[in-house]
Amino acid sequence: MADQRMTCFLIGLGVGITVTLLIAPRPGAATRKLIRRRAAEAGELVKSKTNDATRYIRRQAAGTMEQASGMIESCKEALDKRRTQLGAVVGAGKDAYRAATSRLADAF
């Protein structure tokens, strides 16, 4: 009985090793070399995509900065125009006040 079990075990072991050798795509050294190569390729791809993303972000940031600068300049121009208009309105108000107080003073 023990001999039969040992025989079955050895047959199973032999079949397992044979199937493993037939199914295994490459030996260990070749597999490790393939893994190293693919890892290096993945690293290069990540580096390339990172560089692409960095360039894209810099272009977008430059465009956004240009737009912001343009908007700031427009706001400054509008503010200066409103400041000038407000100065004119305040000046007109002062003139009207002086004229009204002068008329009142002349009336008394």
Rosetta blueprint (number, residue, H / E / L):
1 M L
2 A H
3 D H
4 Q H
5 R H
6 M H
7 T H
8 C H
9 F H
10 L H
11 I H
12 G H
13 L H
14 G H
15 V H
16 G H
17 I H
18 T H
19 V H
20 T H
21 L H
22 L H
23 I H
24 A L
25 P L
26 R L
27 P L
28 G H
29 A H
30 A H
31 T H
32 R H
33 K H
34 L H
35 I H
36 R H
37 R H
38 R H
39 A H
40 A H
41 E H
42 A H
43 G H
44 E H
45 L H
46 V H
47 K H
48 S H
49 K H
50 T H
51 N H
52 D H
53 A H
54 T H
55 R H
56 Y H
57 I H
58 R H
59 R H
60 Q H
61 A H
62 A H
63 G H
64 T H
65 M H
66 E H
67 Q H
68 A H
69 S H
70 G H
71 M H
72 I H
73 E H
74 S H
75 C H
76 K H
77 E H
78 A H
79 L H
80 D H
81 K H
82 R H
83 R H
84 T H
85 Q H
86 L H
87 G H
88 A H
89 V H
90 V H
91 G H
92 A H
93 G H
94 K H
95 D H
96 A H
97 Y H
98 R H
99 A H
100 A H
101 T H
102 S H
103 R H
104 L H
105 A H
106 D H
107 A H
108 F L
